[in-house]
Amino acid sequence: MKKLNPENKPRITHVGWAADGFPIYARWDYSDAKDAKSMVRKM
């Protein structure tokens, strides 16, 4: 993971889609799922 994020800053990694069409993210996600401008938090 360090190679993907050398600065070790929180970032969202899209890993797939759920059967209902919602995106699946790894490790980090938005604090408000409906607001892409909300703060990022560790899951």
C-alpha distance matrix in Angstrom:
0.0 3.8 5.3 5.2 6.3 8.2 10.8 8.9 11.4 11.8 11.4 12.3 10.7 13.8 13.6 17.3 20.8 22.9 26.4 28.0 26.2 23.8 20.2 17.5 14.4 11.3 10.8 12.8 16.3 19.4 21.8 24.6 23.7 26.6 25.7 22.9 23.9 23.5 21.1 17.5 17.1 14.7 15.9
3.8 0.0 3.8 5.4 5.0 5.0 8.0 6.9 10.1 11.7 12.1 13.9 13.1 16.5 16.9 20.6 24.1 26.3 29.9 31.3 29.3 26.8 23.1 20.6 17.2 14.3 13.2 14.6 18.1 20.8 23.1 26.0 25.6 28.3 27.0 24.0 24.5 24.2 21.5 18.2 18.0 16.0 17.9
5.3 3.8 0.0 3.8 5.5 5.6 9.3 9.5 12.1 13.8 13.3 14.8 13.5 16.5 16.8 20.4 24.0 26.6 30.0 31.6 29.3 27.2 23.4 21.2 18.1 15.6 15.4 16.6 19.8 22.4 25.1 27.7 26.9 29.4 28.0 24.8 25.4 25.7 23.3 20.1 20.5 18.8 20.4
5.2 5.4 3.8 0.0 3.8 6.3 9.1 8.9 10.5 11.5 10.2 11.4 9.9 12.9 13.6 17.2 20.7 23.5 26.9 28.3 25.8 23.6 19.9 17.9 14.9 12.8 13.0 13.8 16.6 19.2 22.1 24.5 23.5 25.8 24.5 21.2 22.1 22.5 20.5 17.3 18.0 16.6 18.1
6.3 5.0 5.5 3.8 0.0 3.8 5.6 5.3 6.9 8.6 8.2 10.5 10.3 13.9 15.3 18.9 22.1 24.7 28.3 29.2 26.8 24.3 20.5 18.6 15.2 13.1 12.3 12.4 15.4 17.6 20.2 22.8 22.4 24.8 23.1 19.9 20.2 20.3 18.0 14.9 15.7 14.6 16.8
8.2 5.0 5.6 6.3 3.8 0.0 3.8 5.4 8.0 10.8 11.3 14.1 14.2 17.7 19.0 22.7 25.9 28.5 32.1 33.1 30.7 28.1 24.4 22.4 18.9 16.6 15.5 15.7 18.7 20.7 23.0 25.8 25.7 28.1 26.2 22.9 22.8 22.9 20.3 17.6 18.2 17.2 19.7
10.8 8.0 9.3 9.1 5.6 3.8 0.0 3.8 5.4 9.0 10.3 13.7 14.8 18.5 20.4 23.9 26.9 29.3 33.0 33.5 31.1 28.2 24.7 23.0 19.3 17.3 15.6 15.0 17.8 19.2 21.2 24.1 24.5 26.8 24.5 21.4 20.7 20.7 17.8 15.6 16.4 16.0 19.0
8.9 6.9 9.5 8.9 5.3 5.4 3.8 0.0 3.8 6.6 8.6 11.9 13.0 16.8 18.4 22.0 24.9 27.0 30.7 31.3 29.2 26.2 22.7 20.6 16.8 14.5 12.3 12.0 15.2 17.0 18.8 21.9 22.3 25.0 23.0 20.2 19.8 19.2 16.1 13.4 13.5 12.5 15.6
11.4 10.1 12.1 10.5 6.9 8.0 5.4 3.8 0.0 3.8 6.2 9.8 12.0 15.6 17.9 21.3 23.7 25.8 29.6 29.7 27.5 24.3 21.0 19.3 15.6 13.9 11.8 10.4 12.9 14.1 15.8 18.8 19.5 21.8 19.6 16.9 16.2 15.6 12.6 10.2 11.1 11.1 14.4
11.8 11.7 13.8 11.5 8.6 10.8 9.0 6.6 3.8 0.0 3.8 7.0 9.7 13.2 15.5 18.7 20.8 22.6 26.4 26.3 24.3 20.9 17.8 16.1 12.4 11.1 8.9 6.8 9.1 10.5 12.3 15.4 15.9 18.5 16.6 14.0 13.8 12.8 9.8 6.8 7.6 7.8 11.0
11.4 12.1 13.3 10.2 8.2 11.3 10.3 8.6 6.2 3.8 0.0 3.7 6.6 9.9 12.6 15.6 17.8 20.0 23.7 23.7 21.4 18.2 14.9 13.6 10.0 9.3 8.4 6.2 7.9 9.5 12.3 14.7 14.5 16.8 15.1 12.1 12.6 12.4 10.3 7.2 8.9 9.2 11.5
12.3 13.9 14.8 11.4 10.5 14.1 13.7 11.9 9.8 7.0 3.7 0.0 3.8 6.4 9.4 12.1 14.1 16.3 20.0 20.0 17.6 14.6 11.2 9.9 6.5 6.8 7.3 5.1 5.9 8.1 11.5 13.3 12.1 14.6 13.5 10.6 12.2 12.2 11.0 7.7 9.2 9.4 10.4
10.7 13.1 13.5 9.9 10.3 14.2 14.8 13.0 12.0 9.7 6.6 3.8 0.0 3.8 6.1 9.3 12.1 14.6 18.2 18.9 16.5 14.0 10.2 8.6 5.5 5.4 7.5 7.2 8.4 11.2 14.6 16.1 14.3 16.7 16.2 13.4 15.5 15.7 14.7 11.4 12.3 11.7 11.9
13.8 16.5 16.5 12.9 13.9 17.7 18.5 16.8 15.6 13.2 9.9 6.4 3.8 0.0 3.8 6.0 8.5 11.4 14.9 15.6 13.0 10.8 7.0 6.0 4.5 6.5 9.7 9.5 9.5 11.9 15.4 16.1 13.5 15.6 15.8 13.2 16.0 16.5 16.3 13.4 14.4 14.0 13.3
13.6 16.9 16.8 13.6 15.3 19.0 20.4 18.4 17.9 15.5 12.6 9.4 6.1 3.8 0.0 3.8 7.3 10.0 13.3 14.9 12.9 11.3 7.8 5.7 5.5 6.4 10.1 11.2 11.7 14.7 17.8 18.6 15.8 18.2 18.9 16.7 19.6 19.8 19.4 16.3 16.6 15.3 14.0
17.3 20.6 20.4 17.2 18.9 22.7 23.9 22.0 21.3 18.7 15.6 12.1 9.3 6.0 3.8 0.0 3.8 6.8 9.9 11.7 9.6 8.8 6.0 5.2 7.2 9.3 13.0 13.8 13.4 15.9 18.9 19.0 15.8 17.6 19.0 17.2 20.6 20.9 21.1 18.3 18.7 17.8 16.0
20.8 24.1 24.0 20.7 22.1 25.9 26.9 24.9 23.7 20.8 17.8 14.1 12.1 8.5 7.3 3.8 0.0 3.8 6.6 8.0 5.9 5.8 4.5 5.4 8.8 11.6 15.1 15.5 14.2 16.1 18.8 18.3 14.6 16.1 18.1 16.9 20.6 20.8 21.6 19.3 19.7 19.2 17.0
22.9 26.3 26.6 23.5 24.7 28.5 29.3 27.0 25.8 22.6 20.0 16.3 14.6 11.4 10.0 6.8 3.8 0.0 3.8 5.4 5.3 5.3 6.1 6.5 10.2 12.9 16.0 16.6 15.1 16.9 19.0 18.2 14.6 16.2 18.8 18.3 22.0 21.8 22.6 20.4 20.3 19.6 16.9
26.4 29.9 30.0 26.9 28.3 32.1 33.0 30.7 29.6 26.4 23.7 20.0 18.2 14.9 13.3 9.9 6.6 3.8 0.0 3.8 5.5 7.5 9.4 10.3 14.0 16.6 19.8 20.3 18.7 20.2 22.1 21.0 17.3 18.4 21.4 21.2 24.9 24.8 26.0 23.9 23.9 23.3 20.4
28.0 31.3 31.6 28.3 29.2 33.1 33.5 31.3 29.7 26.3 23.7 20.0 18.9 15.6 14.9 11.7 8.0 5.4 3.8 0.0 3.8 5.8 9.0 10.8 14.5 17.6 20.4 20.3 18.0 18.9 20.5 18.8 15.2 15.7 19.0 19.3 23.0 22.9 24.5 23.0 23.1 23.1 20.3
26.2 29.3 29.3 25.8 26.8 30.7 31.1 29.2 27.5 24.3 21.4 17.6 16.5 13.0 12.9 9.6 5.9 5.3 5.5 3.8 0.0 3.8 6.5 9.3 12.8 16.2 19.2 18.8 16.5 17.2 19.4 17.7 13.9 14.2 17.0 16.8 20.6 21.0 22.7 21.2 21.9 22.1 19.8
23.8 26.8 27.2 23.6 24.3 28.1 28.2 26.2 24.3 20.9 18.2 14.6 14.0 10.8 11.3 8.8 5.8 5.3 7.5 5.8 3.8 0.0 3.8 6.6 9.8 13.3 16.0 15.3 12.8 13.5 15.6 14.1 10.3 11.2 14.0 13.8 17.5 17.6 19.1 17.5 18.1 18.5 16.2
20.2 23.1 23.4 19.9 20.5 24.4 24.7 22.7 21.0 17.8 14.9 11.2 10.2 7.0 7.8 6.0 4.5 6.1 9.4 9.0 6.5 3.8 0.0 3.8 6.5 10.2 13.2 12.5 10.5 11.8 14.6 13.9 10.3 11.8 13.6 12.5 16.2 16.4 17.4 15.3 16.1 16.2 14.4
17.5 20.6 21.2 17.9 18.6 22.4 23.0 20.6 19.3 16.1 13.6 9.9 8.6 6.0 5.7 5.2 5.4 6.5 10.3 10.8 9.3 6.6 3.8 0.0 3.8 6.9 10.1 10.3 9.2 11.6 14.2 14.4 11.2 13.7 15.3 14.1 17.4 17.0 17.2 14.5 14.5 13.8 11.7
14.4 17.2 18.1 14.9 15.2 18.9 19.3 16.8 15.6 12.4 10.0 6.5 5.5 4.5 5.5 7.2 8.8 10.2 14.0 14.5 12.8 9.8 6.5 3.8 0.0 3.8 6.7 6.8 6.5 9.6 12.5 13.5 11.0 13.9 14.7 12.9 15.7 15.1 14.6 11.5 11.6 10.7 9.3
11.3 14.3 15.6 12.8 13.1 16.6 17.3 14.5 13.9 11.1 9.3 6.8 5.4 6.5 6.4 9.3 11.6 12.9 16.6 17.6 16.2 13.3 10.2 6.9 3.8 0.0 3.8 5.8 7.5 11.2 13.7 15.6 13.8 17.0 17.4 15.5 17.7 16.8 15.5 11.9 11.1 9.2 8.0
10.8 13.2 15.4 13.0 12.3 15.5 15.6 12.3 11.8 8.9 8.4 7.3 7.5 9.7 10.1 13.0 15.1 16.0 19.8 20.4 19.2 16.0 13.2 10.1 6.7 3.8 0.0 3.8 7.0 10.6 12.4 15.1 14.2 17.7 17.6 15.9 17.5 15.9 13.9 10.2 8.6 5.9 5.4
12.8 14.6 16.6 13.8 12.4 15.7 15.0 12.0 10.4 6.8 6.2 5.1 7.2 9.5 11.2 13.8 15.5 16.6 20.3 20.3 18.8 15.3 12.5 10.3 6.8 5.8 3.8 0.0 3.8 7.1 9.2 11.9 11.5 14.8 14.2 12.4 13.7 12.2 10.1 6.4 5.6 4.6 5.5
16.3 18.1 19.8 16.6 15.4 18.7 17.8 15.2 12.9 9.1 7.9 5.9 8.4 9.5 11.7 13.4 14.2 15.1 18.7 18.0 16.5 12.8 10.5 9.2 6.5 7.5 7.0 3.8 0.0 3.8 6.4 8.5 7.7 11.0 10.7 9.4 11.2 9.5 8.5 5.5 5.6 6.5 6.5
19.4 20.8 22.4 19.2 17.6 20.7 19.2 17.0 14.1 10.5 9.5 8.1 11.2 11.9 14.7 15.9 16.1 16.9 20.2 18.9 17.2 13.5 11.8 11.6 9.6 11.2 10.6 7.1 3.8 0.0 3.8 5.3 5.5 8.3 7.3 6.6 7.9 5.9 5.8 4.5 6.1 8.7 9.2
21.8 23.1 25.1 22.1 20.2 23.0 21.2 18.8 15.8 12.3 12.3 11.5 14.6 15.4 17.8 18.9 18.8 19.0 22.1 20.5 19.4 15.6 14.6 14.2 12.5 13.7 12.4 9.2 6.4 3.8 0.0 3.8 6.2 8.9 8.2 8.9 9.3 6.0 5.6 5.7 5.9 8.9 9.4
24.6 26.0 27.7 24.5 22.8 25.8 24.1 21.9 18.8 15.4 14.7 13.3 16.1 16.1 18.6 19.0 18.3 18.2 21.0 18.8 17.7 14.1 13.9 14.4 13.5 15.6 15.1 11.9 8.5 5.3 3.8 0.0 3.8 5.5 5.4 7.6 8.6 5.9 7.7 8.7 9.6 12.5 12.3
23.7 25.6 26.9 23.5 22.4 25.7 24.5 22.3 19.5 15.9 14.5 12.1 14.3 13.5 15.8 15.8 14.6 14.6 17.3 15.2 13.9 10.3 10.3 11.2 11.0 13.8 14.2 11.5 7.7 5.5 6.2 3.8 0.0 3.8 5.6 7.1 9.7 8.2 10.1 10.0 10.9 13.1 12.2
26.6 28.3 29.4 25.8 24.8 28.1 26.8 25.0 21.8 18.5 16.8 14.6 16.7 15.6 18.2 17.6 16.1 16.2 18.4 15.7 14.2 11.2 11.8 13.7 13.9 17.0 17.7 14.8 11.0 8.3 8.9 5.5 3.8 0.0 3.8 6.6 9.1 8.6 11.6 12.4 14.0 16.6 15.9
25.7 27.0 28.0 24.5 23.1 26.2 24.5 23.0 19.6 16.6 15.1 13.5 16.2 15.8 18.9 19.0 18.1 18.8 21.4 19.0 17.0 14.0 13.6 15.3 14.7 17.4 17.6 14.2 10.7 7.3 8.2 5.4 5.6 3.8 0.0 3.8 5.3 5.5 9.0 10.5 12.9 16.0 16.2
22.9 24.0 24.8 21.2 19.9 22.9 21.4 20.2 16.9 14.0 12.1 10.6 13.4 13.2 16.7 17.2 16.9 18.3 21.2 19.3 16.8 13.8 12.5 14.1 12.9 15.5 15.9 12.4 9.4 6.6 8.9 7.6 7.1 6.6 3.8 0.0 3.8 5.6 8.3 9.0 12.1 15.0 15.6
23.9 24.5 25.4 22.1 20.2 22.8 20.7 19.8 16.2 13.8 12.6 12.2 15.5 16.0 19.6 20.6 20.6 22.0 24.9 23.0 20.6 17.5 16.2 17.4 15.7 17.7 17.5 13.7 11.2 7.9 9.3 8.6 9.7 9.1 5.3 3.8 0.0 3.8 6.6 8.7 12.1 15.5 16.9
23.5 24.2 25.7 22.5 20.3 22.9 20.7 19.2 15.6 12.8 12.4 12.2 15.7 16.5 19.8 20.9 20.8 21.8 24.8 22.9 21.0 17.6 16.4 17.0 15.1 16.8 15.9 12.2 9.5 5.9 6.0 5.9 8.2 8.6 5.5 5.6 3.8 0.0 3.8 6.6 9.4 13.0 14.4
21.1 21.5 23.3 20.5 18.0 20.3 17.8 16.1 12.6 9.8 10.3 11.0 14.7 16.3 19.4 21.1 21.6 22.6 26.0 24.5 22.7 19.1 17.4 17.2 14.6 15.5 13.9 10.1 8.5 5.8 5.6 7.7 10.1 11.6 9.0 8.3 6.6 3.8 0.0 3.8 6.5 10.2 12.4
17.5 18.2 20.1 17.3 14.9 17.6 15.6 13.4 10.2 6.8 7.2 7.7 11.4 13.4 16.3 18.3 19.3 20.4 23.9 23.0 21.2 17.5 15.3 14.5 11.5 11.9 10.2 6.4 5.5 4.5 5.7 8.7 10.0 12.4 10.5 9.0 8.7 6.6 3.8 0.0 3.8 7.0 9.4
17.1 18.0 20.5 18.0 15.7 18.2 16.4 13.5 11.1 7.6 8.9 9.2 12.3 14.4 16.6 18.7 19.7 20.3 23.9 23.1 21.9 18.1 16.1 14.5 11.6 11.1 8.6 5.6 5.6 6.1 5.9 9.6 10.9 14.0 12.9 12.1 12.1 9.4 6.5 3.8 0.0 3.8 6.3
14.7 16.0 18.8 16.6 14.6 17.2 16.0 12.5 11.1 7.8 9.2 9.4 11.7 14.0 15.3 17.8 19.2 19.6 23.3 23.1 22.1 18.5 16.2 13.8 10.7 9.2 5.9 4.6 6.5 8.7 8.9 12.5 13.1 16.6 16.0 15.0 15.5 13.0 10.2 7.0 3.8 0.0 3.8
15.9 17.9 20.4 18.1 16.8 19.7 19.0 15.6 14.4 11.0 11.5 10.4 11.9 13.3 14.0 16.0 17.0 16.9 20.4 20.3 19.8 16.2 14.4 11.7 9.3 8.0 5.4 5.5 6.5 9.2 9.4 12.3 12.2 15.9 16.2 15.6 16.9 14.4 12.4 9.4 6.3 3.8 0.0
